[in-house]
Amino acid sequence: MSDERRRVVSIAVWAQMMPLGENQTIQVQVGTRKVVREKGLFKKEMVEEEEPIFEPQTKFVPNGKRSSTTVDINDLRQKIEDACERLIADGYEIHTIMPIISGAYNYRDIESSKRTLGATITEKMDGGGWGYGYSYTDGAIITAVLPRLVH
């Protein structure tokens, strides 16, 4: 019986951009405590109840937008680990993990000016300009190999 699986497989894992938001202090329930309270309007009795305990904690609250320049590296790391675990569980050995690099740029030429001598235009001068560019890891390609069984 032969194994119909491919000997070499590649999986693309894509990164998400970092969520944007802000750190906010919120009240988080961390437990409960028992308290004894007096209940009743005419017939007063003592009743034991549980009351929540809250503590302030700082928590990142996303605003639904994502960065245009920063990759969520923790998300990408987890996706790579999960994909590798699936491949290993299927009997593959991880051969390579290669980053996928993307980038962006922008530039603008500044209009050049003309130099004049009296009423005559003598030459055009370069005005220069500005520009920028950056790259980021957009994801990774994981290549895995099915080991050959020695008979």
N, C-alpha and C positions, 0 to 999 in steps of 0.2 A: 504494500500500500504506500503510495507516495504522498508527500505533503504538498498540497496545492498552494500553499502560501508563497508569496513573493520572497525571494532571498534578500533583497534590499528594499527598504521602504523609506520614504521621506515624508515628514509631517511639517506643515507650516503652522507656527503658533504666532498669533498676532497680538501685539500690545494694545492696550487702551491708553489713552492720554489721561493724565492725572486729573482727578475731579477737583474742581475749584469750590471754595467755600470758606468758612471761617470757624475758628475755635470758639465755642460758646460754653458758658458755665450753666449746667442744668442740674436740677435736683433728681437724683437717681435713688430708687428704693434699694436699700442694701440689706434689709431684713425686717423683722417685726419684733415687738416687745409686748408683754402682757401688762395691762393696766386694770386697776379696779376702779369702777365708776359707780356713782350713785344714780340709780334709774328710778323712774316712776314719779308721777305727780302727787298722787294721794297716798299710795302705798310705796314707800321708799324701800328699795333693796339695793344691795351691793352686787354688781355684776362684773365678772372678769371678761375683758375683751382684748383682742389683739389689735395693736396699733402699728402702722408702718413706720419704719425708720428711714429717713432720707438723708443723703449726704450730697453736698455740691461736688460735681465732677466736671472737668473740662472735656468736651467732646467735639470732634470735628463734625460740622454739619455742612454737607454739600449743598450747593445752590442749583444743581442740575446742569451746570456748564462744565466744560472740560478745557484744560490747558491746550494751547496750540503749540507749545514748545517742550513740554515735559511729559515723559512717559511714566505711567504708573508702574514702577519697577517691581513692587511687591506682587502686583497682579500678574505681570509677565513671568516672574520667578515661579509663582504657583502654577501657572499654566504649563511651563516647561517641565516642572517636577511631575505634574499629573500625566502629561504625555509620555514622559520617560517611564513612569511606573506602569502605564498601560502597555507599552512596548515590551518591557521586561516581563510582565505577567503573560504576554503572548509568546514568550520564548526568544525574543530578540535581544541582541546586545547593542548598546548605544555606541555608534561609531564616531559621529561628530555632531556638534551643536554649533551652527554658524549663524551669526547675527545678520539680520536684514537691516540695512542702513538706508534711511531716507533723509531728505533734507529740504530746505526751502531757502530762498534768497529774494532779495529785492535790490533795486538800484535806481538811480536817477541821475541823468546828465543835467548839469546846470548850463543854461544857455550861454553860448560864447558871445563875447562882445567884439566889436570891430574897432580897431584903432584907426584914428584918422589923423592925417597931417593936413591941416587947413581944411579944405573942402573935399579932399580926396581920401577915399578909404584905401588904406595901404595894406592891411593884412587882418586876418581873422585870428583872434586869440582864443585858446582853449579855456573854457570856464571851469572845467573839472566836474566834480560830481560826488556822489556818495553811494555806498552800497554795503550790504551785509549778507551773510549767509551762515547757516548752521546745519548740523546734521544730528540725527537721533536714531536710536535703535527702534525700529518699527516692529520688530518681531524676531523670530528665529526659525531656522529650518533644522529639524532634528533628523539625522540619517541613522538608521539602525540596520543591523545585519543579522540574519538568521544563521546561527552557527551550523556548519556542516557536521552531520553525525558520521563518525568513523565506524565502518562496519567491519 
